[in-house]
């Protein structure tokens, strides 16, 4: 029987926000596992917001 699975990538602005989302997602059985990566400038995102190039350090959640 095939098993449906997916990976969801989510970025957060703070460590606290990332850990809260990770913990809640697993506790509510919305994901089997969530990895939290980032901090110390490890993840930098570049994007356009209000017609200007922005950059931010973010935390990455990998939800499985």
C-alpha positions as CSV (number, residue, x, y, z in Angstrom):
1,X,0.0,0.0,0.0
2,X,1.5,3.4,-1.0
3,X,2.3,5.9,1.7
4,X,1.5,9.5,1.0
5,X,4.2,11.8,2.4
6,X,5.4,15.3,1.8
7,X,8.0,17.8,3.0
8,X,7.0,21.3,3.9
9,X,9.5,24.2,4.2
10,X,8.6,27.1,6.4
11,X,10.7,30.2,7.4
12,X,10.4,32.1,10.7
13,X,11.8,35.3,11.9
14,X,12.9,34.2,15.4
15,X,14.1,31.1,17.1
16,X,11.2,31.3,19.6
17,X,8.6,31.4,16.8
18,X,10.3,28.5,14.9
19,X,10.4,26.3,18.1
20,X,6.8,27.1,19.0
21,X,5.6,26.2,15.5
22,X,7.7,23.0,15.4
23,X,6.5,21.9,18.9
24,X,2.8,22.6,18.1
25,X,3.0,20.9,14.7
26,X,4.3,17.7,16.2
27,X,2.1,17.8,19.3
28,X,-1.0,18.1,17.1
29,X,0.2,15.3,14.8
30,X,0.3,17.6,11.8
31,X,3.9,16.4,11.1
32,X,5.8,13.4,12.3
33,X,9.0,15.4,12.7
34,X,10.2,19.0,12.3
35,X,13.8,20.0,12.0
36,X,14.7,23.6,13.0
37,X,17.8,25.1,11.2
38,X,19.2,28.5,11.4
39,X,20.7,31.1,13.7
40,X,24.1,32.7,13.5
41,X,23.4,34.0,10.0
42,X,23.2,30.4,8.6
43,X,20.1,31.2,6.5
44,X,19.7,34.5,4.7
45,X,16.6,35.1,2.5
46,X,16.4,37.7,-0.3
47,X,13.0,38.8,-1.6
48,X,11.1,41.7,-3.0
49,X,8.7,43.5,-0.6
50,X,7.0,46.8,-1.3
51,X,9.0,47.0,-4.6
52,X,12.4,46.9,-2.7
53,X,14.9,44.1,-2.4
54,X,15.0,42.9,1.2
55,X,17.2,40.5,3.1
56,X,16.7,38.8,6.4
57,X,18.2,36.2,8.6
58,X,15.6,33.5,9.2
59,X,15.1,30.1,10.8
60,X,14.1,27.2,8.5
61,X,11.6,24.5,9.5
62,X,11.6,21.3,7.6
63,X,8.3,19.5,8.3
64,X,8.0,15.8,7.5
